[in-house]
Amino acid sequence: MLSLIGLIGGLALLSLLIFKNINIIITSIVCSLFVALFSSMNLYDAVVGTYMKGFTGFLGNYFMVFLTGTIFGKMMELTGAAQSVANAIVNKFGAEKALIAGSLACGVLVYGGVSAHVIGFSVYPLVLTLFKAGNLPRRFTPAVLAFGTITFAMVAPGSPQIHNIIPGQSLGTTPMAGTVVGFISIIVMFILGWIYLQRAVRKAVANGEHFIERPSDAQTIPELESLPSPIISAIPLVIVVVALNALHFPLEVAIMIGTLVGGALMWKYLGTGSRILGGLSNAASSALTAMANTAAVVGFGQVASSTPAFGMVLDSLTNVPGSPLIGAAIAVTVMAGLAGSASGGMAIVLPLLAPIYGARGVDFNALHRTAVIASGCLDSLPHNGYVVTTTNVICGETHKDAYPAVGMLTVVIPAIGTALAIVLFSLFPNLP
């Protein structure tokens, strides 16, 4: 009982401190000590041994993925390729379809391997321009960016985002695991999200809301002549996806091939040598920060998973009546929500679920896709780093104004997608 109290209290404390924007590394260590104390664990061993095992293990497994992905995103940013692809999609749809245009622009870049934060800064000026042209309430701009970036495209089969790679480490699956059910689920998620966005914005407009300009609004969109062509800009995105899924290269290799080809094709847009070196330096720093933050959460999870209470909870979840995928989905999404990290939640839970479900003959392809979609539900609660950055920093909106739409699109819609995936995997277990 004490162990259970400590586990629940530690998870609640972790969520609270992250929400209060206290440094995640300090927070994770403090919460690890809290959990260890209630489980009568040796506090020194819990931090120096167990916590650091999870921390360094995650760093060792995924640092190159984070680094190469950040460098790829920086190349797409410096050359203007991300901006060019987004421009092409947005111009295709026009201001009258601002909601779907902005979301699709983000989704295409995500599926091509560009990091979420690069996408936000690249696409936001375009979305803002469309909202201004359509006289739409700007409080919905974070919802458009978040919907396109951290929902359907992030969890799609074949996606080169780390969320789709982590399950393979524990399950031995490929990024295309659960292909048919995965694509059906994300298509439904996209349609439902699009319908919700249109209705929510239409209702706001009917209530008298409209676009309000701010002094801080600036014309940050480069002229089209200063950008590479959309076709050339899209080549690195296609190469990453093909190299990962058709040629079966490791993700790090696929991303570096895309980076090198993109850099060669768009060399003149990279700028001076100092600009390139500065971009690489910035990418390395960003990768290390993002990696350390996620590893800290995994370190806490390592301590939490070593407690007697965690074993009891996991046993309960893995014995939920009905499909075994239900318990897996609940475990992944709850841990992702408490940690504020989809990748962190999966990295904690899946290594523990794999041997249990493997012994029961559960299809790992179905488990892979279900876990990936489920990880994108509660991870985007208000304290999530991406949500905070996109809402407050990039878009300059408040959580009070913007989060209701963000929450509906990034929590409720993915939950529906998760439920649909479980139903389809249960009814049609032989689908590829």
ZALODREN-893005 format. One record per residue (C-alpha): x, y, z; residue in one letter. Coordinates in pm, 1 decimal. Last residue first. Example, Ala and Ser with C-alpha at 12.3 -4.5 7.8 and 13.67 -1.06 7.14 Angstrom:
// residues 2
+----------+----------+----------+------+
!       c1 !       c2 !       c3 ! resn !
+----------+----------+----------+------+
!   1367.0 !   -106.0 !    714.0 !    S !
!   1230.0 !   -450.0 !    780.0 !    A !
+----------+----------+----------+------+
***
This chain:
// residues 432
+----------+----------+----------+------+
!       c1 !       c2 !       c3 ! resn !
+----------+----------+----------+------+
!   -100.7 !   -651.6 !  -4283.8 !    P !
!   -459.3 !   -751.1 !  -4198.4 !    L !
!   -485.0 !  -1092.2 !  -4032.3 !    N !
!   -631.3 !   -976.9 !  -3700.4 !    P !
!   -943.0 !   -825.8 !  -3861.1 !    F !
!  -1205.4 !   -784.1 !  -3588.0 !    L !
!   -962.2 !   -735.6 !  -3297.3 !    S !
!   -715.5 !   -522.3 !  -3495.1 !    F !
!  -1008.2 !   -312.9 !  -3618.5 !    L !
!  -1150.5 !   -259.8 !  -3269.8 !    V !
!   -810.7 !   -170.7 !  -3122.3 !    I !
!   -740.5 !     71.8 !  -3407.6 !    A !
!  -1077.6 !    240.7 !  -3363.0 !    L !
!  -1017.5 !    288.3 !  -2990.2 !    A !
!   -677.0 !    443.9 !  -3060.7 !    T !
!   -817.5 !    675.7 !  -3326.6 !    G !
!  -1091.0 !    789.2 !  -3085.8 !    I !
!   -821.9 !    862.1 !  -2827.2 !    A !
!   -624.5 !   1045.2 !  -3099.2 !    P !
!   -931.1 !   1271.5 !  -3157.3 !    I !
!   -983.4 !   1339.9 !  -2784.8 !    V !
!   -625.9 !   1434.8 !  -2694.4 !    V !
!   -464.7 !   1625.6 !  -2981.4 !    T !
!   -767.6 !   1775.0 !  -3156.9 !    L !
!   -993.3 !   1831.9 !  -2856.2 !    M !
!   -704.6 !   1950.4 !  -2643.1 !    G !
!   -583.7 !   2200.5 !  -2902.9 !    V !
!   -937.0 !   2338.4 !  -2942.6 !    A !
!   -981.4 !   2386.9 !  -2567.2 !    P !
!   -614.0 !   2497.8 !  -2540.6 !    Y !
!   -630.6 !   2825.6 !  -2735.9 !    A !
!   -808.1 !   3087.0 !  -2527.4 !    D !
!   -728.1 !   2972.8 !  -2173.8 !    K !
!   -387.8 !   2837.4 !  -2278.5 !    H !
!   -291.7 !   3187.3 !  -2388.9 !    T !
!   -181.9 !   3281.9 !  -2740.3 !    E !
!    150.6 !   3415.4 !  -2868.6 !    G !
!    156.8 !   3176.9 !  -3164.9 !    C !
!    520.2 !   3066.1 !  -3144.8 !    I !
!    587.2 !   3119.6 !  -2774.8 !    V !
!    258.4 !   3063.7 !  -2589.8 !    N !
!     68.6 !   2804.9 !  -2792.5 !    T !
!    349.4 !   2634.6 !  -2983.7 !    T !
!    598.8 !   2633.2 !  -2697.9 !    T !
!    349.6 !   2527.0 !  -2429.7 !    V !
!    195.2 !   2255.8 !  -2646.3 !    V !
!    537.3 !   2123.0 !  -2749.2 !    Y !
!    655.3 !   2109.1 !  -2387.9 !    G !
!    346.0 !   1924.6 !  -2261.7 !    N !
!    202.8 !   2089.3 !  -1950.5 !    H !
!   -140.6 !   2151.1 !  -2106.5 !    P !
!   -198.0 !   1782.4 !  -2190.0 !    L !
!    -40.3 !   1670.0 !  -2515.7 !    S !
!     96.9 !   1335.0 !  -2394.6 !    D !
!   -258.1 !   1230.0 !  -2307.0 !    L !
!   -339.2 !   1104.9 !  -2656.3 !    C !
!    -33.4 !   1066.3 !  -2881.9 !    G !
!    102.4 !    762.8 !  -2700.5 !    S !
!   -218.2 !    580.1 !  -2789.5 !    A !
!   -139.8 !    602.5 !  -3163.4 !    I !
!    210.6 !    462.3 !  -3111.2 !    V !
!     93.7 !    193.4 !  -2867.8 !    A !
!   -179.6 !     71.2 !  -3101.5 !    T !
!     61.0 !     59.3 !  -3396.1 !    R !
!    324.0 !   -143.3 !  -3210.9 !    H !
!     75.6 !   -373.7 !  -3037.2 !    L !
!    -84.6 !   -460.6 !  -3369.8 !    A !
!    255.3 !   -539.8 !  -3520.3 !    N !
!    345.8 !   -729.4 !  -3201.8 !    F !
!     57.5 !   -972.9 !  -3247.8 !    D !
!    -17.4 !  -1106.4 !  -2899.7 !    V !
!    101.8 !  -1463.2 !  -2847.5 !    G !
!     54.5 !  -1467.4 !  -2471.6 !    R !
!    426.0 !  -1503.3 !  -2400.2 !    A !
!    493.1 !  -1206.1 !  -2625.8 !    G !
!    235.0 !  -1005.1 !  -2435.4 !    Y !
!    424.8 !  -1038.3 !  -2109.3 !    I !
!    771.4 !  -1018.0 !  -2268.1 !    P !
!    683.9 !   -698.6 !  -2461.0 !    A !
!    485.7 !   -519.8 !  -2188.3 !    L !
!    784.7 !   -427.1 !  -1973.4 !    L !
!   1000.4 !   -299.7 !  -2261.1 !    P !
!    688.1 !   -116.3 !  -2387.2 !    L !
!    617.2 !     86.6 !  -2072.7 !    V !
!    907.6 !    323.0 !  -2012.8 !    I !
!   1015.4 !    389.9 !  -2371.4 !    A !
!    650.1 !    428.0 !  -2468.7 !    M !
!    587.6 !    700.3 !  -2210.9 !    G !
!    910.7 !    880.0 !  -2293.7 !    G !
!    826.9 !    888.4 !  -2665.4 !    S !
!    482.9 !   1034.1 !  -2597.5 !    A !
!    615.8 !   1286.6 !  -2345.9 !    S !
!    437.1 !   1489.9 !  -2078.6 !    G !
!    549.0 !   1233.4 !  -1822.6 !    A !
!    205.8 !   1195.7 !  -1667.5 !    L !
!     41.7 !   1192.6 !  -2008.3 !    G !
!    287.7 !    949.7 !  -2165.4 !    A !
!    246.9 !    717.0 !  -1866.7 !    M !
!   -131.6 !    730.0 !  -1897.3 !    V !
!   -117.9 !    682.6 !  -2275.9 !    T !
!    113.4 !    382.5 !  -2263.7 !    V !
!    -61.5 !    194.4 !  -1984.7 !    A !
!   -409.9 !    258.2 !  -2125.1 !    I !
!   -309.8 !    145.0 !  -2473.7 !    A !
!   -143.7 !   -169.6 !  -2340.7 !    A !
!   -447.3 !   -255.8 !  -2129.8 !    G !
!   -677.3 !   -218.3 !  -2430.1 !    I !
!   -441.0 !   -408.2 !  -2662.5 !    L !
!   -500.5 !   -722.1 !  -2455.8 !    P !
!   -848.6 !   -731.6 !  -2611.5 !    S !
!  -1127.9 !   -799.8 !  -2368.6 !    G !
!  -1106.5 !   -806.8 !  -1992.2 !    P !
!   -812.0 !   -612.4 !  -1843.7 !    V !
!   -538.1 !   -856.0 !  -1747.7 !    N !
!   -242.2 !   -656.9 !  -1877.3 !    T !
!   -367.4 !   -352.1 !  -1690.7 !    L !
!   -397.1 !   -531.3 !  -1357.7 !    S !
!    -50.9 !   -687.3 !  -1389.7 !    D !
!     94.6 !   -347.7 !  -1474.8 !    L !
!    -63.2 !   -196.0 !  -1164.5 !    V !
!     68.7 !   -473.9 !   -940.5 !    M !
!    417.1 !   -453.6 !  -1091.5 !    G !
!    414.7 !    -78.2 !  -1044.8 !    F !
!    324.4 !   -122.3 !   -680.2 !    A !
!    624.4 !   -348.1 !   -610.3 !    P !
!    859.8 !    -70.3 !   -727.8 !    T !
!   1116.7 !   -114.4 !  -1006.0 !    S !
!    886.9 !     37.5 !  -1270.2 !    S !
!    889.1 !    367.8 !  -1081.8 !    A !
!   1269.5 !    379.9 !  -1078.3 !    V !
!   1296.1 !    307.6 !  -1451.5 !    Q !
!   1013.2 !    552.0 !  -1518.5 !    G !
!   1209.9 !    826.8 !  -1344.5 !    F !
!   1502.8 !    753.6 !  -1573.1 !    G !
!   1269.2 !    754.8 !  -1873.1 !    V !
!   1152.3 !   1103.4 !  -1776.5 !    V !
!   1513.0 !   1219.3 !  -1748.4 !    A !
!   1588.8 !   1061.6 !  -2085.8 !    A !
!   1318.2 !   1278.6 !  -2244.3 !    T !
!   1466.0 !   1599.3 !  -2106.0 !    N !
!   1820.7 !   1489.4 !  -2185.6 !    A !
!   1729.1 !   1413.3 !  -2547.9 !    M !
!   1553.9 !   1745.3 !  -2603.4 !    A !
!   1848.9 !   1935.3 !  -2457.4 !    T !
!   2108.1 !   1731.6 !  -2647.6 !    L !
!   1920.8 !   1767.0 !  -2976.2 !    A !
!   1884.0 !   2143.3 !  -2931.6 !    S !
!   2252.3 !   2184.7 !  -2858.9 !    S !
!   2350.9 !   1974.5 !  -3160.3 !    A !
!   2111.0 !   2164.7 !  -3386.9 !    A !
!   2242.7 !   2500.4 !  -3268.8 !    N !
!   2599.2 !   2395.3 !  -3341.4 !    S !
!   2498.5 !   2265.5 !  -3682.8 !    L !
!   2318.6 !   2592.0 !  -3760.1 !    G !
!   2618.0 !   2796.4 !  -3651.3 !    G !
!   2841.7 !   2584.4 !  -3870.5 !    L !
!   2610.7 !   2643.5 !  -4167.6 !    I !
!   2586.9 !   3017.2 !  -4101.8 !    R !
!   2965.1 !   3040.2 !  -4058.2 !    S !
!   3013.9 !   2862.5 !  -4389.1 !    G !
!   2794.1 !   3114.1 !  -4564.4 !    T !
!   2443.0 !   3054.4 !  -4694.7 !    G !
!   2248.8 !   2730.0 !  -4706.6 !    L !
!   2045.1 !   2844.6 !  -5008.3 !    Y !
!   2328.6 !   2789.5 !  -5256.0 !    K !
!   2364.8 !   2428.8 !  -5142.0 !    W !
!   2005.7 !   2333.6 !  -5220.6 !    M !
!   2061.7 !   2007.3 !  -5408.7 !    L !
!   2373.6 !   1916.3 !  -5210.6 !    A !
!   2219.9 !   2001.7 !  -4873.2 !    G !
!   1906.8 !   1806.2 !  -4958.0 !    G !
!   2108.4 !   1503.5 !  -5066.0 !    V !
!   2319.9 !   1521.0 !  -4750.0 !    L !
!   2020.4 !   1566.3 !  -4519.9 !    T !
!   1813.8 !   1292.5 !  -4685.0 !    G !
!   2106.2 !   1051.4 !  -4658.5 !    I !
!   2150.2 !   1159.0 !  -4295.6 !    M !
!   1784.3 !   1086.1 !  -4222.5 !    I !
!   1794.5 !    739.6 !  -4375.1 !    A !
!   2116.2 !    656.6 !  -4188.5 !    V !
!   1976.2 !    762.8 !  -3851.0 !    E !
!   1651.3 !    576.3 !  -3920.3 !    L !
!   1828.7 !    249.2 !  -3995.3 !    P !
!   1802.0 !    163.6 !  -4365.6 !    F !
!   1513.1 !    -58.2 !  -4467.6 !    H !
!   1533.4 !     22.6 !  -4840.5 !    L !
!   1156.4 !     60.8 !  -4877.9 !    A !
!   1063.4 !    191.9 !  -4531.1 !    N !
!   1356.7 !    398.4 !  -4407.0 !    L !
!   1522.7 !    490.2 !  -4737.0 !    A !
!   1184.6 !    565.3 !  -4893.8 !    V !
!   1068.0 !    791.0 !  -4608.8 !    V !
!   1398.8 !    977.5 !  -4586.5 !    V !
!   1425.2 !   1015.6 !  -4964.8 !    I !
!   1073.8 !   1157.2 !  -4992.0 !    V !
!   1147.3 !   1429.0 !  -4738.3 !    L !
!   1482.0 !   1509.5 !  -4904.4 !    P !
!   1304.7 !   1546.2 !  -5243.9 !    I !
!   1033.2 !   1782.9 !  -5117.0 !    A !
!   1247.4 !   2095.7 !  -5143.5 !    S !
!   1339.7 !   2017.5 !  -5505.2 !    I !
!    971.2 !   1990.7 !  -5592.3 !    I !
!    876.2 !   2297.1 !  -5387.4 !    P !
!   1133.9 !   2511.8 !  -5570.2 !    S !
!   1408.6 !   2660.3 !  -5356.8 !    P !
!   1321.9 !   2984.3 !  -5176.5 !    L !
!   1424.0 !   3342.7 !  -5242.2 !    S !
!   1189.7 !   3378.0 !  -5539.7 !    E !
!    895.2 !   3282.6 !  -5318.2 !    L !
!    951.3 !   3591.4 !  -5108.0 !    E !
!   1024.0 !   3505.2 !  -4747.9 !    P !
!    734.9 !   3497.8 !  -4498.0 !    I !
!    821.5 !   3694.5 !  -4184.2 !    T !
!    589.6 !   3986.3 !  -4246.2 !    Q !
!    553.3 !   4088.9 !  -3885.8 !    A !
!    275.0 !   4073.6 !  -3630.8 !    D !
!    405.9 !   4217.9 !  -3304.2 !    S !
!    178.2 !   4522.0 !  -3329.5 !    P !
!   -117.8 !   4285.8 !  -3316.0 !    R !
!   -398.3 !   4227.5 !  -3564.1 !    E !
!   -733.3 !   4093.4 !  -3452.9 !    I !
!   -893.6 !   3826.4 !  -3671.1 !    F !
!  -1261.9 !   3775.3 !  -3599.6 !    H !
!  -1500.2 !   3664.4 !  -3326.5 !    E !
!  -1863.4 !   3772.4 !  -3352.4 !    G !
!  -2041.5 !   3464.2 !  -3223.8 !    N !
!  -2090.3 !   3340.6 !  -3579.9 !    A !
!  -1711.7 !   3358.1 !  -3622.0 !    V !
!  -1663.1 !   3140.4 !  -3314.8 !    A !
!  -1920.7 !   2889.1 !  -3441.5 !    K !
!  -1750.7 !   2871.1 !  -3780.9 !    R !
!  -1413.9 !   2819.2 !  -3609.9 !    V !
!  -1545.4 !   2532.1 !  -3398.6 !    A !
!  -1733.8 !   2375.2 !  -3689.9 !    R !
!  -1436.8 !   2386.8 !  -3926.3 !    Q !
!  -1195.7 !   2257.5 !  -3664.2 !    L !
!  -1425.3 !   1972.2 !  -3563.1 !    Y !
!  -1477.4 !   1857.2 !  -3921.8 !    I !
!  -1101.4 !   1868.8 !  -3991.1 !    W !
!  -1026.9 !   1675.1 !  -3674.9 !    G !
!  -1283.9 !   1408.6 !  -3758.8 !    L !
!  -1145.5 !   1370.8 !  -4112.3 !    I !
!   -784.2 !   1357.2 !  -3994.9 !    F !
!   -853.8 !   1105.8 !  -3719.0 !    M !
!  -1047.9 !    886.8 !  -3963.2 !    V !
!   -752.9 !    896.1 !  -4203.3 !    I !
!   -519.3 !    821.5 !  -3912.0 !    I !
!   -715.3 !    511.2 !  -3813.9 !    S !
!   -744.0 !    373.0 !  -4167.4 !    I !
!   -369.6 !    425.1 !  -4216.9 !    F !
!   -281.5 !    236.2 !  -3900.2 !    G !
!   -529.4 !    -43.7 !  -3963.4 !    V !
!   -371.4 !   -106.5 !  -4302.7 !    V !
!     -6.4 !    -71.3 !  -4199.3 !    T !
!      4.5 !   -238.0 !  -3858.5 !    G !
!    383.8 !   -222.1 !  -3851.8 !    A !
!    530.5 !      5.6 !  -4122.0 !    M !
!    801.3 !    142.0 !  -3889.9 !    P !
!    930.3 !   -216.2 !  -3847.8 !    T !
!    881.3 !   -451.6 !  -3554.0 !    T !
!   1131.8 !   -614.0 !  -3319.9 !    G !
!    902.1 !   -551.8 !  -3022.9 !    L !
!   1128.1 !   -371.7 !  -2777.8 !    S !
!   1343.7 !   -161.1 !  -3012.0 !    Q !
!   1067.3 !   -152.8 !  -3273.8 !    G !
!    839.1 !     30.6 !  -3032.4 !    P !
!   1080.6 !    329.1 !  -3027.7 !    I !
!   1072.9 !    394.6 !  -3403.2 !    I !
!    721.2 !    531.5 !  -3456.3 !    N !
!    754.5 !    785.9 !  -3175.2 !    H !
!   1100.9 !    872.2 !  -3309.2 !    I !
!    946.9 !   1031.7 !  -3619.6 !    Q !
!   1032.7 !    858.7 !  -3948.7 !    P !
!    663.7 !    786.6 !  -4020.6 !    S !
!    617.2 !    458.2 !  -4206.7 !    G !
!    279.4 !    382.7 !  -4050.7 !    P !
!    121.0 !    706.4 !  -3924.9 !    A !
!    170.0 !    818.3 !  -3564.0 !    V !
!    328.6 !   1159.5 !  -3628.4 !    M !
!    115.4 !   1228.4 !  -3935.6 !    A !
!   -221.3 !   1181.1 !  -3759.6 !    F !
!   -152.3 !   1371.3 !  -3437.4 !    T !
!    149.5 !   1578.3 !  -3334.7 !    I !
!    217.1 !   1812.1 !  -3628.8 !    T !
!    -98.3 !   1872.2 !  -3828.4 !    G !
!   -326.7 !   1897.0 !  -3526.7 !    F !
!    -72.7 !   2099.9 !  -3330.7 !    A !
!    -31.5 !   2361.5 !  -3603.4 !    L !
!   -405.3 !   2403.0 !  -3665.1 !    V !
!   -481.0 !   2406.0 !  -3291.4 !    A !
!   -211.9 !   2667.3 !  -3225.9 !    P !
!   -372.4 !   2892.3 !  -3493.2 !    T !
!   -721.6 !   2867.9 !  -3338.5 !    F !
!   -675.2 !   3174.5 !  -3117.5 !    R !
!   -627.9 !   3371.8 !  -3440.3 !    R !
!  -1002.4 !   3409.5 !  -3493.6 !    P !
!  -1060.2 !   3398.3 !  -3872.2 !    L !
!  -1068.3 !   3706.1 !  -4098.7 !    N !
!  -1003.1 !   3483.6 !  -4404.8 !    G !
!   -704.8 !   3688.3 !  -4519.2 !    A !
!   -582.6 !   3724.5 !  -4160.8 !    K !
!   -621.0 !   3352.3 !  -4093.7 !    F !
!   -430.5 !   3275.9 !  -4413.3 !    L !
!   -147.5 !   3511.3 !  -4315.0 !    T !
!   -130.6 !   3355.8 !  -3967.4 !    L !
!   -114.5 !   3008.5 !  -4118.7 !    V !
!    173.8 !   3112.8 !  -4341.6 !    L !
!    363.0 !   3278.0 !  -4055.6 !    P !
!    303.1 !   2965.5 !  -3840.1 !    Y !
!    442.8 !   2718.3 !  -4095.7 !    V !
!    816.7 !   2761.1 !  -4046.2 !    S !
!    824.0 !   2827.6 !  -3669.5 !    F !
!    591.9 !   2537.2 !  -3597.0 !    G !
!    764.0 !   2302.9 !  -3840.4 !    I !
!   1103.7 !   2357.8 !  -3683.4 !    V !
!    949.5 !   2275.7 !  -3344.1 !    H !
!    799.5 !   1948.6 !  -3465.5 !    A !
!   1111.7 !   1801.7 !  -3623.4 !    S !
!   1117.3 !   1735.7 !  -3999.2 !    V !
!   1100.9 !   1364.6 !  -4089.1 !    G !
!    902.1 !   1359.1 !  -4413.2 !    G !
!    585.8 !   1256.8 !  -4231.3 !    Y !
!    621.4 !   1566.3 !  -4014.0 !    V !
!    668.1 !   1794.4 !  -4316.0 !    L !
!    358.7 !   1653.1 !  -4486.9 !    V !
!    154.0 !   1685.5 !  -4168.4 !    G !
!    249.7 !   2048.0 !  -4107.0 !    C !
!    142.7 !   2151.2 !  -4456.4 !    A !
!   -169.5 !   1938.3 !  -4420.2 !    L !
!   -272.7 !   2119.3 !  -4101.5 !    S !
!   -214.3 !   2464.6 !  -4248.4 !    G !
!   -406.6 !   2387.4 !  -4567.0 !    A !
!   -693.4 !   2213.4 !  -4385.5 !    I !
!   -760.6 !   2515.4 !  -4166.8 !    L !
!   -687.8 !   2784.5 !  -4424.6 !    A !
!   -938.4 !   2654.9 !  -4678.6 !    K !
!  -1075.3 !   2991.8 !  -4792.2 !    E !
!   -723.5 !   3132.0 !  -4770.4 !    A !
!   -590.3 !   2917.8 !  -5052.9 !    G !
!   -574.7 !   2542.4 !  -5104.5 !    F !
!   -282.0 !   2514.2 !  -5344.8 !    K !
!   -113.3 !   2819.4 !  -5198.8 !    N !
!    -99.0 !   2648.9 !  -4857.7 !    V !
!     50.3 !   2331.7 !  -5000.5 !    I !
!    313.7 !   2513.8 !  -5205.0 !    A !
!    403.2 !   2751.8 !  -4923.2 !    N !
!    449.8 !   2460.8 !  -4679.2 !    A !
!    689.4 !   2291.7 !  -4918.1 !    V !
!    881.0 !   2618.5 !  -4967.7 !    S !
!    897.6 !   2699.0 !  -4595.5 !    Q !
!   1039.1 !   2355.8 !  -4516.6 !    A !
!   1289.2 !   2399.1 !  -4799.6 !    A !
!   1401.0 !   2744.5 !  -4681.1 !    G !
!   1762.8 !   2631.0 !  -4703.4 !    T !
!   1825.5 !   2708.1 !  -4336.9 !    L !
!   1504.4 !   2540.7 !  -4215.8 !    E !
!   1531.3 !   2217.7 !  -4412.1 !    M !
!   1896.0 !   2189.6 !  -4307.8 !    M !
!   1797.9 !   2259.1 !  -3945.2 !    K !
!   1534.3 !   1985.0 !  -3958.1 !    G !
!   1788.7 !   1737.8 !  -4091.4 !    F !
!   2033.5 !   1838.1 !  -3817.5 !    I !
!   1761.1 !   1785.4 !  -3557.0 !    T !
!   1677.1 !   1442.4 !  -3693.2 !    G !
!   2043.7 !   1343.4 !  -3704.4 !    T !
!   2091.0 !   1443.0 !  -3339.9 !    L !
!   1769.0 !   1291.2 !  -3204.6 !    F !
!   1825.8 !    960.2 !  -3382.2 !    V !
!   2192.7 !    963.9 !  -3280.6 !    M !
!   2089.0 !   1005.6 !  -2916.6 !    F !
!   1838.9 !    720.3 !  -2929.7 !    Y !
!   1977.8 !    401.9 !  -2781.9 !    N !
!   2266.7 !    539.2 !  -2577.7 !    G !
!   2065.6 !    827.6 !  -2439.9 !    L !
!   1778.1 !    596.9 !  -2348.0 !    F !
!   2013.3 !    362.6 !  -2164.8 !    G !
!   2189.1 !    654.6 !  -1997.1 !    T !
!   1870.8 !    777.1 !  -1831.6 !    F !
!   1720.4 !    435.8 !  -1753.4 !    G !
!   2039.6 !    309.7 !  -1592.1 !    K !
!   2087.5 !    649.2 !  -1428.1 !    M !
!   1759.2 !    615.4 !  -1242.6 !    Y !
!   1831.1 !    258.7 !  -1127.4 !    T !
!   2190.4 !    304.2 !  -1010.2 !    G !
!   2279.2 !    655.2 !   -900.8 !    V !
!   1920.2 !    750.3 !   -820.6 !    V !
!   1766.4 !    434.9 !   -672.8 !    A !
!   2102.8 !    315.9 !   -540.7 !    D !
!   2138.7 !    630.2 !   -331.5 !    Y !
!   1779.5 !    615.7 !   -210.7 !    L !
!   1794.2 !    249.6 !   -105.7 !    N !
!   1437.8 !    138.7 !   -169.4 !    M !
!   1171.8 !    130.9 !    102.4 !    S !
!    892.0 !    166.2 !   -156.4 !    S !
!    775.3 !    499.2 !    -13.4 !    F !
!   1130.6 !    635.6 !    -26.4 !    L !
!   1189.6 !    512.7 !   -381.9 !    A !
!    884.4 !    697.3 !   -513.3 !    V !
!    988.0 !   1025.8 !   -350.7 !    F !
!   1350.3 !    983.5 !   -457.7 !    L !
!   1236.0 !    929.9 !   -817.3 !    S !
!   1016.0 !   1238.5 !   -788.8 !    C !
!   1314.9 !   1450.5 !   -685.1 !    V !
!   1527.3 !   1305.5 !   -966.6 !    I !
!   1256.4 !   1361.9 !  -1228.9 !    S !
!   1196.8 !   1719.7 !  -1118.7 !    T !
!   1565.4 !   1809.9 !  -1126.2 !    I !
!   1591.1 !   1675.7 !  -1481.8 !    I !
!   1258.9 !   1829.5 !  -1585.9 !    I !
!   1349.5 !   2182.4 !  -1476.8 !    N !
!   1040.8 !   2335.6 !  -1313.5 !    I !
!    780.1 !   2453.8 !  -1563.5 !    N !
!    492.2 !   2446.5 !  -1313.2 !    K !
!    326.4 !   2186.2 !  -1537.6 !    F !
!    643.8 !   1977.4 !  -1508.2 !    I !
!    620.0 !   2011.4 !  -1130.8 !    L !
!    256.4 !   1901.9 !  -1126.8 !    L !
!    304.8 !   1603.7 !  -1359.0 !    S !
!    601.5 !   1475.4 !  -1161.3 !    L !
!    416.8 !   1527.4 !   -832.5 !    L !
!    120.2 !   1326.0 !   -960.2 !    A !
!    351.7 !   1046.3 !  -1074.9 !    L !
!    534.4 !   1046.7 !   -742.8 !    G !
!    209.7 !   1049.9 !   -543.5 !    G !
!     68.7 !    759.1 !   -742.1 !    I !
!    390.6 !    560.0 !   -699.9 !    L !
!    436.9 !    656.0 !   -335.1 !    G !
!     79.6 !    563.5 !   -248.2 !    I !
!    124.0 !    232.2 !   -431.4 !    L !
!    448.6 !    159.4 !   -245.1 !    S !
!    281.9 !    242.5 !     84.6 !    L !
!      0.0 !      0.0 !      0.0 !    M !
+----------+----------+----------+------+
***
